[in-house]
Amino acid sequence: MRDIERNAESGSALVFVAVLVTTMAVLSVCLLHTTRSTVAERKGADRDLVAVYVAEAGLSEALMDLAAGGAGNLGTAGNPIDYGGAAFYVQAANLGGDTFRLMSTGTENGATTSVELTVRQFNDAFFKWAAFGDEGMTMDSNARVDSYDSSLGSYDSQDVNGSGSDRYALTNGDVGSNGDIGMSSNATVWGDAIPGPDGVASITGNAVVSGTTLPSMATVDLPPLVLPVLPSTGDRTIGGNTTWASGKYSFDALTIGGSNVLTIQGPAVVLAVDFELRSNAEVLIDDTNGPVEIWVVNDFVMNSNSLLSPLSQNPASFQLYLNSDNVIDPDTNVNLAEVEFDSNAQLFGSIYAPHARIDIDSNFELFGSVVARSVHLDSNSSVHFDENLMKVAGGAAEGYEVLCWRIVANP
């Protein structure tokens, strides 16, 4: 009986050991399989990560190609570009204006990842807008904005596209704001309309923007004006055709009488508390030897059919700085062509008025750029941005701001 019990106990022990051994074997197989799977997954994840890096390298190469004047397309799916044993190819699309979408696909040892990047070209020149309003930018019906390049000739010689009221020159006439942009029916922007980061571009009816309306990624800072310090010589009215030599001038009130011409030889600086060009008056800038700056503390008025222009009609030769604040102080008068509806006044140059609300009246033409607290273009007014302003501002650097980045596919 004891032998039977002993044999039974021995048999039970053998069964237990067999089960234990079997279980350990199964666990070992599972652990081996799990380890192999983990290693395979890690290797796969490593390949996917390398494919992302390769795709990023493709985006960098494509941006360099865009900066060099290329289209941004590099390689093809059937003929990718070798990258240290891996490979990539990039497909580019122009979304309008200065905005591009780049799709870069990287491959590494069987892993494939596509990365999409949307960028917008920018220029560090201060005057890079046709019109920029810090707090807002609005356009009435039939107001229009385009661009030209004064280094290539006159605006009229480049105004050859379209027909009738839809004629335009070049398509870099960008408008912008740190706030909203509003465009009424029939208003046209041959360029981008870029609101602030939290702003919107409201395009009513059949208004047209040839470029992008995507908001900016960051606000634009408007630096404060630092007025030149010059002793005033009192009031001055120009009653006949007059020429001033190069130098510095300061007045309380400077008035250019109707149908009279003041010629200022550059380089020169003119400071006035109040400045007015009466109807048919002209201020001409002789920019043979240098540019001219006009600084106005309070009121600035250009009346009907007046003209403010360099003799060369090069906007880079004339800067108008307005310290006027007609937002907080409504008594301050800042007007471009204020008298008649069909004023026909013209200004060739750059306007900077960080405190002022600028209203450009009907049929007024600005050749150059305007940057102000807010800008409004009345019906039938025009701003023709001079692209040469971006070239002469100390070799301003160009680059790209990122609007969107995402991994599109990771099969």
Buried (B, 14 or more C-beta within 10 A) or exposed (E): EEEEEEEEEEEEEEEEEEEEEEEEEEEEEEEEEEEEEEEEEEEEEEBBEBBBBBBBBBBEBBBEBBEEEEEBBBBEEEEBBEBEEBBBBBBBBEBBBBBBBBBBBBBBEEBBBBBBBBBBBBBEBBBBBBBBBBBBBBBBBBBBBBBBBBEEEEBEEBBEEEEEEEEBBBBBBBBBBBBBBBBBEBBBBBBBBBBBEEBEBBBEEEBBBBBBBBBBBEBBEBEEBEEEEBEBEEEBEBEEEEEBEBEEBBBBBBBBBBBBBBBBBBBBBBBBBBBBBBBBBBBBBBBEEEBBBBBBBBBBBBBBBBBBBBBBBBBBBBBBBBBBBBBEEEEBBBBBBBBBEEBBBBBBBBBBBBBBBBBBBBBBBBBBBBBBBBBBBBBBBBBBBBBBBBBBBEEBEBEBBEBEEEEEEEE
